[in-house]
Amino acid sequence: MDESTTERPRNECTQLQGRKVNPEGKAVFITGCDTGFGNAAAEQLHDYGFHVYSGCLVPELNGGRQLQKLEKKGRMKVLQCDVTKWKEIRACSQYITDDLSKNNLELWAVMTNAGK
């Protein structure tokens, strides 16, 4: 079995900066997931077992499309999020708030990575 594609058990604790964190029931929102650090962080945190809301400027291209493949596992959601547009920020906020409530999740972290 290829370990690079093997997902950790969802209830296994993950060590982040020396702390053991159980990802069960925890969600993170990351902006700037189209490429680079944001994309890598979204994929890694998903692999650790967190629910991930990935904000992408253009979800249909590049990294957004790659992350959409992970949506089938049920813990990844790719969202249209241009942080320079208040309407898109509000839409993401509302979607995440509703989804957290519906799935009994806590928003554990927000990573504001988007920028120009």
N, C-alpha and C positions, 0 to 999 in steps of 0.2 A: 504494500500500500504506500502511495506517495504521501509523505508527511506534510509536504507543502500545501496540499489541498485538503488535509484532514482537519475537520473542525473540532475544537475542544468541546467536551461535554458542557452543556449550558450551566450546570450547577457547580462546575469546578471554579475555584478561586483563581483569579489572575493576579499576578504581581505587577503592580504599576508603581514605579519609583519607590521600590522597597516595601510597599504596603500591599497586603493581600486584600483584594476587592472581589466580592461575589457579584458578577454582572446580572444575576437573576433579578428581573423586575426593574432594571436600570436602563435609562435611555440617554443618549447624547445627541446634541444638535451641532452640526459642523457646517460652517459656511465655506465657500471657496473650494468645493470638492471636485471641480472640473479637472484639475491637474495637481501635481506636486504634493505638498505636505497634506493638504485637506483630503485629497483622494486617498493617499496612503493611510492616513489616520482613520478615515471612515472604514476602509477595508480591514485594517488591523483590529479596530475595536469591535467590528462585526465578528471577526474570527474569534475574538475573546469571549463572545457571547452577549455583548450589549445590543440593545435595539438602537439603530442609528438612523437619524434623520439627516440626510445629506443635501445641503443646499448647493445647487449648481446654477451658474449663470445660463448655461445652455445644456439642459439635461439630455438632449438627444445626441450630443456629440461627445467624442473622446471619453474622458473619465466618467461622465454621467452615464453614458451608455454601458460602460463596463460595470458600474455600480448597480445599474438596473437589473443585471443578470442575477445579482444577489437578492433582489426583492422576492424571488421565488421561495426563499428560505423563511420568509415571514418577519425578519427582524431588520430589514433595510427598507427605507423609503427615500426615494430621490425626489426632491422638491425643486421647482423653479424658484430661484431666490437671487434676485439682483439687489444687493444691499444698498444701492443708491436709489431704489424705488420703494417708497413707503408702502404702497399698495401691495407689493409682493412680500414685504416683511410682515405686514398684517395678515396676509393670507397664510403664510407659513406658520405664524404664531397661532392662528386659529386652528389650522389643521393639526398642529402638534398638540395643542391643548385638548382638543377633542379626542385625538388618538390616545393620548396618555390616559385620559379618563376612561375611555372605552376598554382599554387593555390593562387597566390597573397598574400603570407604570409610573415611576418617578423620573422627572428630568434631573439627571445626576450631574450633567456637565454641558456647558455651551462653549464651543471653540469658535471664536470669531477670526477666521483665517482669510476671508475674502479681502481683496485689495487690488488697486491698480498701480 
